[in-house]
Amino acid sequence: MNAQNFLARDRELAAFHSNTFGATASRQFMIPRATWMTKGTLNASYDRMHFSYSDYRDLRVQVRTPGTEPLYAFDADVMQLFVSIWF
């Protein structure tokens, strides 16, 4: 029996390391004509995430020798902008 028949590739189970750096800003505001509003805030945030896997190969890269593909890694930029209103 060939053990290769029972191998699986699941990135969600692979070991990885991640780093996240971010910044957030918030500004409080009032609208004088809106008497029903207690206060409001405008919020913005930005996060830069980096994920690198230590035992998961990137099979999208074609190489001559199987198993020598570079390790899989990706980056993500997350931006959020939202308004909160208290009443």
Secondary structure, 3 states (H helix, E strand, C coil): CCHHHHCCCCHHHCCEEEEEEEEEEEEEECCCCCCCCCEEEEEEEEEEEEEEEEEEECCCCCCCCCCCCCEEEEEEEEEEEEEEEEC
